Amino acid sequence: MSDAGAGRKDVYPIGKKNPNLPFHPAVRAGDFIFVSGQVAKDADGNMIAGTIEEETRGTIEAIRRILAEEGATLSDVVRVTTYLEGCPRFRSAIIGCSQNSSRMLSWPAPRSRRAP
């Protein structure tokens, strides 16, 4: 099976690929930018650990940097799908994205990782 975008000048990867992952941070396809697999990392690629609010802000900043490489901003975002593990406070941490553009999928944390 061949890559559908191979050889097309209007489809190309964005950002530095992590050698441990099978994808780039984003792909540009014409006027669309698809961002995937982002976590809370600073501009140097160091993980940001903290509260759900701090880690969410770090993830959104990582996305903001990727979009900026292509001249886009968070206000250009059309859809966000978020996968979380037991995080009811996530929405309070969203900054810069329209509430209408986000969708959250959550599931309970395993018993071994729940707070007492």
KACORUR-V420469 format. One line per field, one symbol per residue. burial: 1 if it has 9 or more other ideal C-beta (glycine too) atoms within 8 Angstrom, else 0. A space follows every 10 residues. Layout:
BEGIN
burial: ???
END
This chain:
BEGIN
burial: 0000100000 1001101000 0001111110 0010100111 1000000100 0111111111 1111111101 0001001000 0101110001 0011001000 1101010000 000100
END
